[in-house]
C-alpha cells in the first residue's frame, strides 16, 4: 500500500465513507466505522471530524456525520452555509513553509561562443575509444554531462524577472479581472439606459479595486516594518526627548559615568544627550566669534534677502555665487562648535 511506502509524507483523505462511530459523530459504530477506525489506528492517521461539529449530511431523511477528513495535523471546519447539495461545505486549512524556487533560465544559442564550444567538444569527443569492459550507459551519461556543462558555461542565459510588486495578492488579481470585465461590458453596450447602469457598476468596482490596492500596500508595508524592527526599541527616554510621550511617564533613573543615578527628568535627558553627542573639553570652542578677515565685507540685510530669494529649495546645494558669499571658510565650523558648546540644537538641525 502507498501509505506504507511513504510513511513520512503528508496524507489527506476526504470522501463520503458512509461510516458511523461515536468518535466522529453521534451515531453508534457500525461495521464500516469499525474497519475505518482500525485502518486509521494502524497507519497513525487522525480523523479531523468531531461530534461537536455540525453534521456533514443534512436532509429530510435525517442528519449524519459520514463525510470524513483523514489527515495529519490539518484543521477542519464545517460551514453553516447554504449549498446546492444535502452535504454541508467543509473548509480545510493547511500551512506550508514559504520556499523560493528559481527557474534554470533560457539559453540563447545565437549568443553562444561556438568557436570555444567546438574546440572543447572536439577535445571531449577525441578521447580514447570506449573499452569493451566499461559500462556503456555510464560512459554515455558522462559524455552528455560534459557536453551540456560546456555549452551552458559558454552560452548566455536569461532569467525571468522577479515580480516587483511584492504586495500583489490573489485577491487583487481577482478584483482586477472583475473590473476589466465590467469595463468591457460597459464599452460594448449601445443602449443609453443600460450603458449608464453598466458604467455605474464599473465605476463602483473600480473604486473598490483602487481602495483595495491602497489597503493591501499599507498592510504589506506594516508587515515589512514589523519584520525588521521591534516595538519601542529605543525605550521611553528617546520617545520623551522626541516629544512622543509625556515626561511624567519616566520612572527609571539612569546611571551616570560616576556610578550615581539621575534625580530629575532634565538630568536624565541631559545624560542621554551627552552619551550620544559626546563633548570634547580639549577642543577650542567659542560661543561668540567674529570673522576678522579684512577682505570679507559686511553683508547688508538687503543683500542677504536678495540671496535667499534666489535660492532654489528643490535643488541640491553646489558651488555658486551664493555659496561663495555666505559659506566663507571657518564660519560653519565655528557655528557647529558653538552649538555643541551650548548644548543647543535648533529645530532644523534636529530634523537634519
JOJO-V250232 format. One record per pair of residues at least 24 apart in sequence whose C-alpha atoms are under 8 Angstrom apart, sorted by the first residue. I is the first residue (numbers start at 1). J is the second residue. If there is no record, write none. Layout:
I J
I J
This chain:
3 43
4 43
10 71
10 72
11 70
11 71
11 72
12 69
12 70
12 71
12 72
13 69
13 70
13 71
14 67
14 68
14 69
14 70
15 67
15 68
15 69
16 66
16 67
16 68
17 66
17 67
17 68
18 66
18 67
19 66
20 65
20 66
22 51
23 50
23 51
24 48
24 49
24 50
24 51
24 65
25 49
25 50
25 51
25 52
25 55
25 64
25 65
26 51
26 64
26 65
27 64
45 70
45 71
45 72
46 70
46 71
46 72
46 73
47 71
48 74
48 75
48 76
49 76
53 77
53 78
54 78
54 79
54 80
55 88
56 87
56 88
56 89
56 90
57 86
57 87
57 88
58 86
58 87
58 88
59 86
103 159
103 160
104 159
105 157
105 158
105 159
105 160
106 157
106 158
106 159
107 152
107 155
107 156
107 157
107 158
108 155
108 156
108 157
108 158
109 155
109 156
111 155
111 156
112 151
112 154
112 155
112 156
113 154
113 155
116 154
117 150
117 151
117 154
120 150
121 147
121 150
167 216
167 217
167 220
168 216
172 209
172 212
172 213
175 209
176 209
178 205
179 205
179 206
179 209
237 269
241 269
279 340
279 341
285 334
285 337
285 338
285 341
286 334
286 337
286 338
286 341
287 337
287 338
287 339
287 341
287 342
288 338
289 334
291 331
